Amino acid sequence: MQEFKDSLLEDKKEYFNFIDKEIRTDNAEIVGFIKDIVINKEDGSIDGFVITEGVFEDLIKGRNYIPFFESTKINEDYIHISNEDFKSN
């Protein structure tokens, strides 16, 4: 039974592995990398992402938050947000 539970957890880890994925805009500009996911406690949906632009930026400015917009697309290799949504953030 424990082996079955462990295999389920491994499957979920692979499926929900958003950490360190790039966030890109329409023109393929890399905005940053996901360091954490903000989850809505009410319904379990993703509210947004905590992102990093690098160690030095984190130390100087702190990490940034990007909300999960309606136009946000989750691809296998990266998360896509529109230029308009990025500028409005």
TIMI-2910 file (N, C-alpha, C, CB; in pm, 1 decimal, decimal comma, always signed):
<rs>
+----------+----------+----------+----------+----------+----------+----------+----------+----------+----------+----------+----------+------+
!      n_x !      n_y !      n_z !     ca_x !     ca_y !     ca_z !      c_x !      c_y !      c_z !     cb_x !     cb_y !     cb_z ! resn !
+----------+----------+----------+----------+----------+----------+----------+----------+----------+----------+----------+----------+------+
!    +82,5 !   -120,0 !     +0,0 !     +0,0 !     +0,0 !     +0,0 !    +87,5 !   +127,1 !     +0,0 !    -94,2 !     -0,6 !   +122,3 !  Met !
!   +191,4 !   +128,0 !    +81,7 !   +279,6 !   +244,2 !    +88,4 !   +345,8 !   +270,2 !    -46,8 !   +386,5 !   +224,1 !   +196,8 !  Gln !
!   +381,8 !   +163,5 !   -115,0 !   +444,2 !   +177,9 !   -247,1 !   +348,4 !   +246,9 !   -344,6 !   +486,3 !    +39,6 !   -302,6 !  Glu !
!   +221,6 !   +212,3 !   -337,0 !   +119,6 !   +274,0 !   -422,0 !   +107,3 !   +423,8 !   -390,5 !    -17,2 !   +203,3 !   -402,8 !  Phe !
!   +103,2 !   +458,5 !   -260,7 !    +93,8 !   +599,4 !   -220,0 !   +215,5 !   +678,0 !   -269,0 !    +81,5 !   +610,8 !    -66,3 !  Lys !
!   +333,7 !   +618,2 !   -255,0 !   +455,9 !   +684,8 !   -300,7 !   +453,9 !   +708,7 !   -450,6 !   +578,2 !   +602,2 !   -263,3 !  Asp !
!   +404,1 !   +612,5 !   -527,9 !   +398,3 !   +629,8 !   -673,1 !   +300,2 !   +740,0 !   -711,2 !   +358,8 !   +498,2 !   -741,1 !  Ser !
!   +188,8 !   +751,5 !   -636,6 !    +94,0 !   +860,5 !   -662,5 !   +157,6 !   +995,5 !   -634,9 !    -32,0 !   +843,8 !   -577,3 !  Leu !
!   +231,1 !  +1006,5 !   -525,4 !   +298,1 !  +1132,5 !   -492,4 !   +400,1 !  +1169,1 !   -598,7 !   +366,1 !  +1123,1 !   -355,6 !  Leu !
!   +475,7 !  +1072,9 !   -648,0 !   +574,4 !  +1099,9 !   -752,3 !   +506,0 !  +1150,4 !   -879,2 !   +656,7 !   +973,4 !   -782,8 !  Glu !
!   +392,8 !  +1089,2 !   -915,8 !   +318,8 !  +1133,9 !  -1033,7 !   +273,2 !  +1277,3 !  -1017,4 !   +198,7 !  +1043,4 !  -1059,5 !  Asp !
!   +223,5 !  +1313,2 !   -899,4 !   +176,6 !  +1450,0 !   -874,4 !   +291,9 !  +1548,6 !   -878,3 !   +104,9 !  +1458,7 !   -739,3 !  Lys !
!   +405,7 !  +1512,7 !   -824,8 !   +521,5 !  +1601,7 !   -826,2 !   +561,1 !  +1635,6 !   -969,3 !   +639,9 !  +1537,6 !   -751,9 !  Lys !
!   +561,2 !  +1535,7 !  -1056,8 !   +597,6 !  +1559,7 !  -1195,6 !   +491,5 !  +1644,1 !  -1265,4 !   +617,2 !  +1427,0 !  -1269,4 !  Glu !
!   +366,1 !  +1619,3 !  -1236,3 !   +257,1 !  +1689,2 !  -1302,5 !   +249,4 !  +1835,4 !  -1260,7 !   +125,8 !  +1620,3 !  -1272,9 !  Tyr !
!   +273,4 !  +1864,7 !  -1136,0 !   +258,9 !  +2000,3 !  -1083,7 !   +393,0 !  +2069,6 !  -1060,7 !   +181,0 !  +1997,1 !   -954,5 !  Phe !
!   +493,3 !  +2039,1 !  -1137,7 !   +624,9 !  +2097,2 !  -1117,0 !   +636,6 !  +2232,8 !  -1187,5 !   +733,6 !  +2001,4 !  -1167,1 !  Asn !
!   +590,7 !  +2339,4 !  -1119,9 !   +599,0 !  +2473,6 !  -1175,4 !   +724,0 !  +2548,3 !  -1128,9 !   +475,6 !  +2552,0 !  -1137,9 !  Phe !
!   +784,7 !  +2503,1 !  -1021,2 !   +898,0 !  +2573,7 !   -963,3 !  +1013,5 !  +2578,2 !  -1063,3 !   +942,5 !  +2506,5 !   -831,9 !  Ile !
!  +1070,7 !  +2697,7 !  -1077,5 !  +1182,6 !  +2727,7 !  -1167,5 !  +1144,1 !  +2732,3 !  -1315,1 !  +1290,2 !  +2625,8 !  -1148,4 !  Asp !
!  +1015,7 !  +2726,5 !  -1346,8 !   +973,2 !  +2745,9 !  -1486,5 !   +985,1 !  +2893,9 !  -1522,1 !   +826,2 !  +2695,4 !  -1508,6 !  Lys !
!  +1017,9 !  +2920,5 !  -1647,3 !  +1026,0 !  +3058,1 !  -1696,2 !   +885,9 !  +3116,6 !  -1711,7 !  +1102,1 !  +3064,0 !  -1830,7 !  Glu !
!   +875,7 !  +3248,0 !  -1692,5 !   +755,2 !  +3321,2 !  -1728,9 !   +795,3 !  +3410,4 !  -1845,6 !   +696,0 !  +3405,0 !  -1606,8 !  Ile !
!   +723,8 !  +3394,1 !  -1959,1 !   +756,0 !  +3468,2 !  -2082,0 !   +636,4 !  +3551,6 !  -2126,9 !   +798,7 !  +3371,1 !  -2195,0 !  Arg !
!   +667,4 !  +3659,0 !  -2197,6 !   +564,2 !  +3744,4 !  -2256,5 !   +544,3 !  +3708,1 !  -2403,1 !   +601,7 !  +3894,0 !  -2242,5 !  Thr !
!   +455,0 !  +3783,3 !  -2470,5 !   +424,5 !  +3758,1 !  -2612,1 !   +548,3 !  +3759,3 !  -2701,8 !   +326,2 !  +3861,2 !  -2661,9 !  Asp !
!   +642,0 !  +3848,5 !  -2671,8 !   +761,2 !  +3859,5 !  -2755,8 !   +877,3 !  +3774,0 !  -2704,3 !   +804,6 !  +4004,6 !  -2764,7 !  Asn !
!   +844,4 !  +3670,3 !  -2624,9 !   +940,1 !  +3571,6 !  -2572,8 !  +1039,3 !  +3629,9 !  -2472,4 !  +1016,3 !  +3510,0 !  -2687,1 !  Ala !
!  +1010,2 !  +3748,4 !  -2419,1 !  +1094,7 !  +3805,6 !  -2314,8 !  +1074,7 !  +3725,6 !  -2186,2 !  +1062,1 !  +3956,7 !  -2292,4 !  Glu !
!  +1184,7 !  +3685,3 !  -2123,6 !  +1176,2 !  +3612,1 !  -1997,8 !  +1162,6 !  +3713,4 !  -1884,4 !  +1301,4 !  +3520,2 !  -1976,9 !  Ile !
!  +1051,2 !  +3706,9 !  -1814,8 !  +1020,3 !  +3799,7 !  -1705,7 !  +1086,3 !  +3754,7 !  -1576,6 !   +868,6 !  +3811,4 !  -1685,9 !  Val !
!  +1093,3 !  +3624,8 !  -1556,1 !  +1152,1 !  +3569,8 !  -1434,5 !  +1125,2 !  +3420,6 !  -1426,3 !  +1097,1 !  +3641,0 !  -1310,1 !  Gly !
!  +1154,2 !  +3366,7 !  -1309,6 !  +1135,9 !  +3224,2 !  -1285,3 !  +1047,7 !  +3205,0 !  -1162,5 !  +1272,4 !  +3152,9 !  -1266,8 !  Phe !
!   +958,3 !  +3108,3 !  -1168,7 !   +865,7 !  +3083,5 !  -1058,4 !   +941,1 !  +3024,9 !   -939,6 !   +751,8 !  +2988,6 !  -1102,4 !  Ile !
!   +918,0 !  +3083,8 !   -823,1 !   +976,9 !  +3032,6 !   -699,6 !   +871,4 !  +2981,5 !   -602,8 !  +1059,4 !  +3140,3 !   -632,8 !  Lys !
!   +747,2 !  +3025,5 !   -620,9 !   +639,0 !  +2977,3 !   -535,4 !   +506,6 !  +3000,5 !   -606,2 !   +640,8 !  +3047,9 !   -396,8 !  Asp !
!   +405,9 !  +2926,4 !   -565,5 !   +271,8 !  +2938,6 !   -623,0 !   +177,4 !  +2982,4 !   -511,7 !   +224,2 !  +2803,4 !   -688,3 !  Ile !
!    +92,5 !  +3079,9 !   -541,4 !     -7,0 !  +3126,8 !   -444,6 !   -139,8 !  +3060,3 !   -479,3 !    -19,6 !  +3284,4 !   -445,7 !  Val !
!   -192,8 !  +2983,7 !   -383,2 !   -315,4 !  +2906,5 !   -404,4 !   -430,8 !  +2971,5 !   -328,7 !   -296,6 !  +2759,2 !   -359,1 !  Ile !
!   -547,0 !  +2978,8 !   -392,2 !   -668,8 !  +3029,3 !   -329,4 !   -721,9 !  +2921,9 !   -234,2 !   -776,7 !  +3067,8 !   -437,0 !  Asn !
!   -734,8 !  +2957,1 !   -106,3 !   -780,0 !  +2859,9 !     -5,8 !   -925,4 !  +2819,7 !    -25,2 !   -761,6 !  +2916,5 !   +133,5 !  Lys !
!  -1003,9 !  +2906,3 !    -84,6 !  -1146,9 !  +2878,9 !   -101,2 !  -1174,4 !  +2768,9 !   -203,5 !  -1218,9 !  +3005,2 !   -142,5 !  Glu !
!  -1109,7 !  +2778,3 !   -320,1 !  -1142,4 !  +2683,4 !   -427,4 !  -1023,0 !  +2604,1 !   -481,3 !  -1205,9 !  +2757,3 !   -540,3 !  Asp !
!   -903,5 !  +2629,6 !   -428,8 !   -785,8 !  +2554,1 !   -471,7 !   -725,0 !  +2598,7 !   -603,4 !   -820,8 !  +2412,0 !   -482,1 !  Gly !
!   -774,3 !  +2708,4 !   -658,9 !   -720,1 !  +2757,2 !   -786,1 !   -590,3 !  +2835,2 !   -763,0 !   -823,8 !  +2846,2 !   -858,6 !  Ser !
!   -515,5 !  +2853,9 !   -870,1 !   -391,1 !  +2930,9 !   -862,0 !   -425,7 !  +3079,0 !   -868,3 !   -291,8 !  +2891,7 !   -976,8 !  Ile !
!   -383,3 !  +3155,2 !   -766,5 !   -403,8 !  +3300,7 !   -765,9 !   -290,3 !  +3374,3 !   -835,5 !   -417,6 !  +3351,5 !   -622,7 !  Asp !
!   -170,0 !  +3319,7 !   -827,6 !    -56,2 !  +3385,7 !   -889,1 !    +73,6 !  +3314,4 !   -857,8 !    -48,3 !  +3529,0 !   -843,7 !  Gly !
!   +183,3 !  +3381,7 !   -895,1 !   +315,7 !  +3323,7 !   -880,5 !   +409,4 !  +3424,3 !   -814,9 !   +371,1 !  +3278,9 !  -1017,1 !  Phe !
!   +495,4 !  +3375,1 !   -727,3 !   +606,1 !  +3454,2 !   -674,5 !   +723,8 !  +3423,0 !   -765,9 !   +638,0 !  +3420,6 !   -520,7 !  Val !
!   +783,2 !  +3528,4 !   -820,9 !   +890,6 !  +3505,6 !   -918,9 !  +1020,9 !  +3570,6 !   -874,4 !   +849,9 !  +3559,9 !  -1056,6 !  Ile !
!  +1127,6 !  +3521,1 !   -931,4 !  +1259,1 !  +3577,7 !   -908,0 !  +1318,1 !  +3619,1 !  -1042,6 !  +1352,0 !  +3476,4 !   -834,3 !  Thr !
!  +1396,5 !  +3725,5 !  -1038,1 !  +1470,2 !  +3767,6 !  -1157,3 !  +1618,2 !  +3737,4 !  -1140,5 !  +1449,0 !  +3917,9 !  -1184,8 !  Glu !
!  +1653,9 !  +3679,0 !  -1027,3 !  +1792,4 !  +3644,6 !   -997,7 !  +1825,4 !  +3678,0 !   -853,2 !  +1887,9 !  +3717,9 !  -1092,6 !  Gly !
!  +1934,5 !  +3625,0 !   -805,0 !  +1972,8 !  +3640,5 !   -665,3 !  +1994,8 !  +3787,5 !   -629,2 !  +2099,1 !  +3560,1 !   -636,5 !  Val !
!  +2064,4 !  +3862,1 !   -712,5 !  +2093,1 !  +4002,1 !   -680,5 !  +1966,5 !  +4086,6 !   -679,1 !  +2192,5 !  +4059,8 !   -780,5 !  Phe !
!  +1877,8 !  +4063,7 !   -774,3 !  +1749,6 !  +4135,6 !   -775,5 !  +1668,1 !  +4102,8 !   -650,9 !  +1668,9 !  +4100,4 !   -902,3 !  Glu !
!  +1669,7 !  +3975,5 !   -610,3 !  +1597,5 !  +3935,2 !   -489,1 !  +1651,4 !  +4008,4 !   -366,6 !  +1608,0 !  +3783,2 !   -468,3 !  Asp !
!  +1782,8 !  +4020,3 !   -358,0 !  +1843,4 !  +4088,1 !   -243,0 !  +1815,1 !  +4237,8 !   -242,1 !  +1993,0 !  +4065,0 !   -242,0 !  Leu !
!  +1817,6 !  +4299,2 !   -359,1 !  +1799,2 !  +4444,3 !   -368,0 !  +1651,9 !  +4483,9 !   -362,1 !  +1861,3 !  +4497,0 !   -496,7 !  Ile !
!  +1567,5 !  +4420,3 !   -443,1 !  +1426,7 !  +4459,6 !   -455,2 !  +1328,7 !  +4362,5 !   -390,8 !  +1391,7 !  +4474,7 !   -598,9 !  Lys !
!  +1373,3 !  +4240,6 !   -363,3 !  +1281,7 !  +4136,6 !   -317,4 !  +1220,9 !  +4065,8 !   -437,1 !  +1171,0 !  +4195,9 !   -227,5 !  Gly !
!  +1142,9 !  +3966,1 !   -408,3 !  +1078,0 !  +3890,4 !   -516,1 !   +949,3 !  +3958,8 !   -557,3 !  +1049,6 !  +3745,2 !   -472,3 !  Arg !
!   +906,0 !  +3930,9 !   -679,5 !   +785,0 !  +3990,8 !   -735,2 !   +670,9 !  +3891,3 !   -735,5 !   +810,5 !  +4041,8 !   -876,7 !  Asn !
!   +549,2 !  +3945,6 !   -745,2 !   +428,3 !  +3864,3 !   -754,6 !   +360,8 !  +3894,8 !   -887,7 !   +331,5 !  +3891,6 !   -634,5 !  Tyr !
!   +323,4 !  +3790,5 !   -959,1 !   +246,2 !  +3806,4 !  -1082,3 !   +116,3 !  +3729,8 !  -1064,8 !   +326,0 !  +3755,7 !  -1208,4 !  Ile !
!     +3,1 !  +3798,9 !  -1075,7 !   -125,0 !  +3728,4 !  -1061,7 !   -148,5 !  +3632,8 !  -1178,0 !   -240,7 !  +3828,7 !  -1052,5 !  Pro !
!   -235,7 !  +3536,8 !  -1156,5 !   -275,4 !  +3443,7 !  -1261,1 !   -388,0 !  +3509,9 !  -1339,1 !   -319,8 !  +3304,4 !  -1202,0 !  Phe !
!   -357,5 !  +3560,2 !  -1458,9 !   -454,8 !  +3629,7 !  -1542,8 !   -538,3 !  +3528,5 !  -1620,2 !   -384,1 !  +3727,1 !  -1639,7 !  Phe !
!   -652,4 !  +3572,1 !  -1669,4 !   -736,1 !  +3484,9 !  -1752,2 !   -662,2 !  +3439,4 !  -1877,7 !   -865,4 !  +3556,8 !  -1791,0 !  Glu !
!   -573,2 !  +3523,8 !  -1927,9 !   -499,9 !  +3490,3 !  -2050,6 !   -372,3 !  +3409,7 !  -2024,5 !   -464,5 !  +3617,2 !  -2124,8 !  Ser !
!   -341,1 !  +3380,5 !  -1898,0 !   -220,6 !  +3303,7 !  -1865,5 !   -231,3 !  +3163,2 !  -1923,3 !   -198,9 !  +3297,5 !  -1712,4 !  Thr !
!   -125,0 !  +3121,6 !  -1990,5 !   -121,8 !  +2987,7 !  -2049,2 !     -5,9 !  +2909,7 !  -1986,7 !   -107,3 !  +2994,6 !  -2205,4 !  Lys !
!    -34,9 !  +2788,7 !  -1945,7 !    +67,8 !  +2703,0 !  -1886,5 !   +112,8 !  +2603,1 !  -1991,7 !    +14,8 !  +2629,9 !  -1758,7 !  Ile !
!   +237,5 !  +2618,2 !  -2034,4 !   +297,5 !  +2527,1 !  -2131,4 !   +389,7 !  +2430,3 !  -2057,4 !   +375,8 !  +2605,6 !  -2241,5 !  Asn !
!   +433,8 !  +2328,9 !  -2125,7 !   +521,7 !  +2230,7 !  -2061,7 !   +653,0 !  +2293,2 !  -2015,5 !   +550,4 !  +2115,9 !  -2157,5 !  Glu !
!   +707,3 !  +2386,0 !  -2094,4 !   +839,0 !  +2442,4 !  -2064,4 !   +835,6 !  +2577,8 !  -1996,3 !   +916,9 !  +2454,0 !  -2189,2 !  Asp !
!   +724,6 !  +2650,3 !  -2005,3 !   +718,5 !  +2785,2 !  -1949,4 !   +573,4 !  +2827,3 !  -1928,4 !   +790,6 !  +2885,6 !  -2041,6 !  Tyr !
!   +557,2 !  +2939,5 !  -1859,0 !   +426,4 !  +3001,7 !  -1837,8 !   +421,5 !  +3126,0 !  -1926,1 !   +402,2 !  +3037,8 !  -1685,1 !  Ile !
!   +313,1 !  +3142,8 !  -2000,6 !   +301,0 !  +3255,8 !  -2092,9 !   +200,5 !  +3357,2 !  -2038,8 !   +258,2 !  +3207,4 !  -2233,7 !  His !
!   +241,6 !  +3484,5 !  -2035,0 !   +148,0 !  +3593,1 !  -2003,7 !   +155,3 !  +3695,6 !  -2115,8 !   +180,6 !  +3659,2 !  -1864,8 !  Ile !
!    +43,1 !  +3761,6 !  -2140,3 !    +40,7 !  +3860,6 !  -2249,5 !   +118,3 !  +3985,5 !  -2208,9 !   -105,5 !  +3898,1 !  -2286,9 !  Ser !
!   +165,5 !  +4059,7 !  -2309,2 !   +235,5 !  +4185,1 !  -2283,2 !   +146,8 !  +4282,2 !  -2205,8 !   +281,3 !  +4248,7 !  -2414,5 !  Asn !
!    +16,9 !  +4287,8 !  -2241,5 !    -75,9 !  +4380,5 !  -2175,9 !    -89,8 !  +4347,5 !  -2027,9 !   -213,6 !  +4376,4 !  -2244,1 !  Glu !
!   -104,0 !  +4218,3 !  -1997,5 !   -115,9 !  +4177,9 !  -1856,6 !    +12,7 !  +4208,1 !  -1779,9 !   -149,2 !  +4027,6 !  -1846,3 !  Asp !
!   +126,4 !  +4184,0 !  -1842,8 !   +253,8 !  +4210,4 !  -1776,2 !   +271,3 !  +4358,3 !  -1746,1 !   +369,5 !  +4160,9 !  -1861,9 !  Phe !
!   +235,0 !  +4442,4 !  -1841,8 !   +247,8 !  +4587,7 !  -1821,9 !   +150,7 !  +4639,2 !  -1716,6 !   +224,5 !  +4661,5 !  -1953,5 !  Lys !
!    +32,9 !  +4576,3 !  -1705,1 !    -66,3 !  +4622,8 !  -1607,4 !    -30,8 !  +4579,3 !  -1465,8 !   -204,9 !  +4570,6 !  -1644,0 !  Ser !
!    +61,4 !  +4485,9 !  -1454,0 !   +101,2 !  +4435,4 !  -1323,0 !   +192,6 !  +4533,3 !  -1261,9 !   +167,2 !  +4298,3 !  -1331,3 !  Asn !
+----------+----------+----------+----------+----------+----------+----------+----------+----------+----------+----------+----------+------+
</rs>
